């Protein structure tokens, strides 16, 4: 079989693993393919031959494939092929969100790509098999753009999951991570975006993450409890990534949370960052514009992307300012307040601090019904979100939740 100039797939993936600056996000896209968010071929068309630290190049690559897929969606819809149009719009939304992510950390025009992601997703919504709507809980001029889905438009009061993304997620991406699986099992789903998250940054450039995330999440619970098609006695919160910290905060303060799932638990963001970035980060300072000048012995390329992203979400420009701000993101002293049924998930092969924090979390909460699940992970990039086998992740989550909420089977 003739090979191209890239020496075949094996060398391509070997190169990715040796230069992980962009590999993690690409790996996420491969994992989401099983729920219709991507195809391996379209992802490879972006990654093949892409320089590793070319942030604008990755924005251009993902926006190109997103625009191409959107054209396919528009063409299918014009010909009345609604199923094909829906599939294409969903993938286009996900690819535009990828362009948005890299534009945010490259200080580019992320708003354009974010709004394109939202538009494509909303174009797909009326073509889906379930009922969906855009919702905007908010207060004092702050709007939190979110989505609410139900398996049908019957208005039946159903068990409901409130999904809270983490540092870099969008509501559109969380639809693929958890939303599809929840809806297939008969749950309502609210995909929430709060301060500092992608959907809010599209409209409010000054929005920042905040340690007291229970405040915006209370607005989401207010919204859900006001709906007649939500069974308030069967309302769970799922926290993904740093969303595990956000979800823990609301479960500690609001008894309306009847079940909590954290994937994984985050009890102390500062300790986590020091472990991941390394002790050298405590003694150096650098403007985020100059991060790429640091040698790999001080900080790996993929960690530089993490620092860039956190700085943008915190609204700071220097490494030391980011580290200082992270000290406010703690939930350790509040764990005793969490008494609802709780599922804690982490990878089997992960770094020491994540193991420590998951143990601290499970030992600290006072729930009489708590469970720790360890999932296998392919490599380091998979240790937190389990993108190599998301159906396995969702099987663990929703089998556990089914046993407590007992939703009706189809």
C-alpha positions in Angstrom: 0.0 0.0 0.0 1.5 3.3 -1.0 2.1 5.8 1.8 2.0 9.6 1.6 4.7 12.0 2.7 3.6 11.7 6.3 4.9 8.1 6.5 1.6 6.6 7.4 -0.8 6.7 10.4 1.6 5.1 12.9 4.2 7.8 12.5 1.5 10.5 12.5 0.1 9.4 15.9 3.6 8.8 17.3 4.4 12.4 16.4 1.2 13.6 18.2 2.1 11.8 21.3 5.6 13.2 21.3 4.2 16.7 20.9 1.1 16.9 23.0 0.3 20.6 22.6 -2.7 19.8 20.5 -3.1 16.1 21.0 -5.4 16.4 24.0 -8.1 18.4 22.1 -7.8 16.1 19.1 -8.2 13.1 21.3 -11.4 14.5 22.7 -12.8 14.8 19.2 -12.0 11.2 18.4 -13.8 10.2 21.6 -16.9 12.3 20.8 -17.3 10.7 17.4 -19.5 8.0 18.7 -22.2 10.5 19.6 -22.1 12.3 16.2 -19.8 15.2 17.2 -17.0 14.5 14.8 -15.6 12.0 12.3 -12.0 10.8 12.4 -11.5 11.7 8.8 -12.5 15.3 9.3 -10.4 15.6 12.4 -7.4 14.2 10.6 -7.8 16.6 7.8 -7.2 19.4 10.3 -4.4 17.8 12.2 -2.3 16.3 9.4 0.8 18.4 8.8 -0.2 21.1 11.3 2.7 22.7 13.2 2.5 22.0 16.9 2.5 25.5 18.3 0.6 27.3 15.5 -2.4 28.5 17.5 -3.8 30.7 14.6 -3.2 27.7 12.3 -5.4 25.5 14.4 -8.1 28.1 14.5 -8.0 28.3 10.7 -8.0 24.5 10.3 -11.0 23.9 12.6 -13.0 26.8 11.2 -12.3 25.6 7.6 -13.6 22.1 8.2 -16.5 23.6 10.2 -17.5 25.8 7.3 -17.3 22.9 4.9 -19.5 20.7 7.0 -22.0 23.6 7.5 -22.3 23.9 3.7 -23.2 20.2 3.6 -25.8 20.8 6.2 -27.4 23.8 4.4 -27.4 21.8 1.1 -29.1 18.8 2.8 -31.7 21.0 4.4 -32.5 22.8 1.1 -33.2 19.3 -0.4 -35.4 18.3 2.4 -32.9 15.8 3.8 -33.4 16.7 7.4 -31.6 13.8 9.0 -28.5 14.4 7.1 -28.7 18.1 7.8 -29.0 17.5 11.5 -25.9 15.3 11.5 -23.9 17.9 9.6 -25.1 20.8 11.7 -24.1 19.0 14.9 -20.6 18.3 13.7 -20.2 21.8 12.4 -21.2 23.2 15.8 -18.5 21.1 17.5 -15.8 22.1 15.0 -16.6 25.8 15.3 -16.3 25.3 19.1 -12.8 23.9 18.5 -11.9 27.0 16.5 -13.4 29.1 19.3 -11.3 27.4 22.0 -8.0 28.0 20.2 -9.1 31.6 19.3 -9.7 32.3 23.0 -6.2 31.2 24.1 -4.6 32.9 21.1 -6.5 36.1 21.8 -8.2 35.9 18.5 -11.8 36.6 17.3 -13.3 33.8 19.4 -16.7 35.5 19.4 -17.4 34.9 15.7 -16.6 31.2 16.0 -18.5 30.8 19.2 -21.6 32.3 17.7 -21.3 30.1 14.6 -21.1 27.1 16.9 -24.3 28.2 18.6 -26.1 28.9 15.3 -25.2 25.5 13.9 -26.3 23.8 17.1 -29.6 25.7 17.2 -30.2 24.9 13.5 -29.9 21.2 14.4 -32.2 21.4 17.4 -35.6 21.3 15.6 -34.3 18.4 13.5 -33.5 16.2 16.6 -35.7 13.4 17.8 -36.2 15.1 21.1 -37.5 18.4 22.2 -35.0 21.2 22.8 -34.9 24.9 23.5 -32.4 27.7 24.2 -32.9 29.2 27.7 -31.2 32.1 29.5 -31.4 32.2 33.3 -29.7 35.3 34.7 -29.7 38.1 37.1 -28.6 41.8 37.2 -27.9 41.9 33.5 -25.8 38.7 33.5 -27.3 36.1 31.2 -26.2 32.5 31.3 -27.0 31.0 27.8 -28.0 27.4 28.2 -30.1 24.6 26.6 -32.9 22.5 28.0 -33.8 19.2 26.3 -36.5 16.6 27.1 -37.1 13.3 25.4 -40.4 14.5 23.9 -42.8 17.5 24.1 -45.4 15.6 26.3 -44.7 17.8 29.3 -44.4 14.7 31.6 -42.5 15.5 34.8 -39.2 13.6 34.4 -35.9 13.0 36.2 -33.5 15.7 35.2 -29.7 16.2 35.0 -28.1 19.6 35.2 -24.7 19.3 33.3 -22.0 21.8 34.3 -18.9 21.9 32.1 -15.4 22.8 33.2 -12.6 25.1 32.2 -12.9 24.9 28.4 -16.2 23.2 27.6 -19.2 24.6 25.9 -22.8 23.6 26.3 -22.7 22.3 22.7 -19.8 19.9 23.6 -21.6 18.8 26.8 -24.6 17.8 24.7 -22.3 15.1 23.1 -20.6 14.2 26.4 -23.7 13.6 28.5 -26.8 15.0 26.9 -27.4 12.3 24.2 -26.9 9.5 26.7 -29.2 11.1 29.3 -32.0 11.7 26.7 -31.8 8.2 25.4 -32.5 7.0 28.9 -35.5 9.2 29.5 -33.9 12.1 31.4 -34.4 15.8 30.8 -31.1 17.6 30.4 -30.1 21.2 31.1 -26.7 22.2 29.7 -25.6 25.2 31.7 -22.9 27.8 30.9 -21.9 30.1 33.7 -19.3 32.9 34.3 -16.1 32.6 32.4 -17.3 29.7 30.2 -17.5 29.7 26.4 -21.1 30.5 25.9 -21.0 33.5 28.2 -17.7 34.9 26.8 -19.4 35.1 23.4 -21.7 37.9 24.7 -19.9 39.2 27.8 -16.2 39.7 27.1 -15.5 40.7 30.7 -17.0 37.5 32.2 -14.7 35.5 34.5 -14.8 32.3 36.4 -15.7 32.7 40.0 -14.9 30.5 43.0 -18.5 30.8 44.4 -20.1 29.0 41.5 -23.0 28.0 43.6 -24.4 31.5 43.0 -25.0 31.2 39.2 -25.9 27.5 39.6 -28.7 28.5 42.0 -30.3 30.4 39.1 -30.2 27.2 37.0 -31.9 25.3 39.8 -34.5 28.1 40.1 -35.3 27.7 36.5 -35.6 23.9 36.6 -37.8 23.9 39.7 -40.2 26.3 38.0 -40.8 23.9 35.1 -43.7 21.5 35.3 -41.9 18.9 33.2 -39.1 18.6 35.8 -39.5 16.2 38.7 -37.8 18.3 41.4 -37.4 15.2 43.6 -35.2 13.6 40.9 -32.8 16.3 40.0 -29.1 15.5 39.6 -26.0 17.6 38.9 -23.2 16.3 36.8 -19.8 18.2 37.0 -17.3 17.6 34.2 -13.6 18.5 34.7 -13.4 21.6 36.8 -17.2 21.4 36.7 -16.7 18.8 39.4 -15.7 21.6 41.7 -18.6 23.8 40.6 -21.1 21.0 41.1 -19.7 20.3 44.5 -20.2 23.9 45.5 -23.9 23.8 44.7 -24.5 20.4 46.3 -22.9 21.7 49.5 -25.3 24.7 49.7 -28.5 23.7 48.0 -30.7 20.8 49.1 -32.5 20.8 45.8 -29.6 18.8 44.4 -30.9 15.2 45.0 -27.8 13.4 43.5 -24.3 14.5 42.6 -21.9 13.1 40.0 -18.3 14.5 39.8 -16.0 13.5 37.0 -13.5 13.9 38.6 -13.7 15.6 42.0 -11.7 18.9 42.4 -11.4 20.0 46.0 -8.4 22.4 45.7 -7.6 23.9 42.4 -4.3 25.4 43.6 -2.9 22.1 44.7 -3.9 20.5 41.5 -2.2 23.2 39.4 1.0 23.0 41.4 1.1 19.2 40.9 0.3 19.4 37.2 2.4 22.4 36.2 5.3 21.6 38.6 7.1 23.2 41.5 9.2 25.4 39.2 6.0 27.3 38.4 6.1 28.6 42.0 9.4 30.4 41.5 9.1 31.9 38.0 6.8 34.5 36.5 6.0 35.2 32.9 3.5 37.1 30.9 1.2 34.7 29.0 2.3 36.2 25.7 5.8 34.9 26.4 4.9 31.4 27.6 6.1 29.8 24.4 9.6 31.1 25.2 9.9 28.9 28.3 12.0 25.8 27.6 10.3 22.4 28.0 12.4 21.8 31.1 10.3 24.5 32.8 6.9 23.7 31.3 5.6 21.3 28.7 3.8 22.6 25.6 0.5 21.2 26.6 0.7 22.7 30.0 1.4 26.1 28.4 -2.0 25.8 26.7 -3.6 25.0 30.0 -2.0 28.1 31.6 -3.1 30.3 28.7 -6.6 29.0 29.0 -6.8 29.5 32.8 -5.3 33.0 32.5 -8.0 34.0 30.0 -10.8 32.6 32.2 -9.4 34.2 35.3 -8.8 37.6 33.6 -5.1 37.7 34.5 -2.0 38.0 32.4 0.8 36.5 34.4 1.6 33.0 35.7 2.0 34.1 39.3 -1.4 36.0 39.2 -3.0 32.8 37.9 -1.5 30.7 40.7 -2.6 33.2 43.4 -6.1 33.4 42.0 -6.4 29.6 42.0 -6.1 29.6 45.8 -9.7 30.8 46.1 -11.0 27.7 44.4 -11.4 25.3 47.3 -14.3 23.2 48.6 -12.5 21.1 51.2 -14.0 22.7 54.2 -17.5 22.4 52.7 -17.5 18.7 51.9 -19.3 17.8 55.1 -22.4 19.7 53.8 -22.8 17.3 50.9 -25.3 14.6 52.0 -27.1 13.6 48.8 -26.2 10.4 46.9 -22.8 11.0 45.3 -20.9 9.3 42.5 -17.2 10.1 42.2 -15.3 9.1 39.0 -11.6 9.2 38.2 -9.1 7.4 36.0 -7.2 4.4 37.2 -3.9 5.8 36.0 -3.7 9.5 37.0 -1.4 11.8 38.8 -1.0 11.7 42.6 -2.9 14.9 43.4 -6.0 13.7 41.6 -5.9 10.5 43.5 -5.5 12.4 46.7 -8.3 14.8 46.0 -10.7 12.0 45.0 -9.9 10.3 48.3 -10.3 13.5 50.3 -13.7 14.1 48.5 -15.1 10.7 49.2 -13.9 10.7 52.8 -15.1 14.3 53.4 -18.7 14.1 52.2 -21.4 12.9 54.7 -23.6 11.1 52.2 -24.6 7.7 53.3 -24.8 6.7 49.7 -21.5 7.3 47.9 -19.5 5.4 45.4 -16.0 5.8 43.8 -15.6 4.4 40.3 -12.2 4.0 38.7 -12.2 3.9 34.9 -9.4 2.7 32.7 -7.7 5.4 30.6 -5.6 5.0 27.4 -3.1 7.7 28.3 -2.6 10.9 30.3 -4.9 13.0 28.1 -7.7 10.5 28.9 -7.3 10.3 32.6 -9.8 13.0 33.5 -12.7 12.8 31.0 -12.4 9.3 29.7 -12.8 10.3 26.0 -11.5 7.0 24.7 -14.7 5.3 25.9 -17.4 7.8 26.7 -20.2 5.1 26.4 -18.5 3.3 29.3 -18.4 6.5 31.3 -22.1 7.2 30.7 -23.0 3.6 31.5 -21.5 4.0 34.9 -23.2 7.3 35.5 -26.7 6.5 34.3 -26.8 3.0 35.6 -26.0 4.4 39.0 -28.5 7.2 38.6 -31.2 4.9 37.3 -30.9 2.9 40.5 -31.7 6.0 42.6 -34.2 7.8 40.4 -35.8 4.8 38.7 -36.8 6.5 35.4 -39.3 4.6 33.3 -37.7 2.4 30.6 -38.8 2.8 27.0 
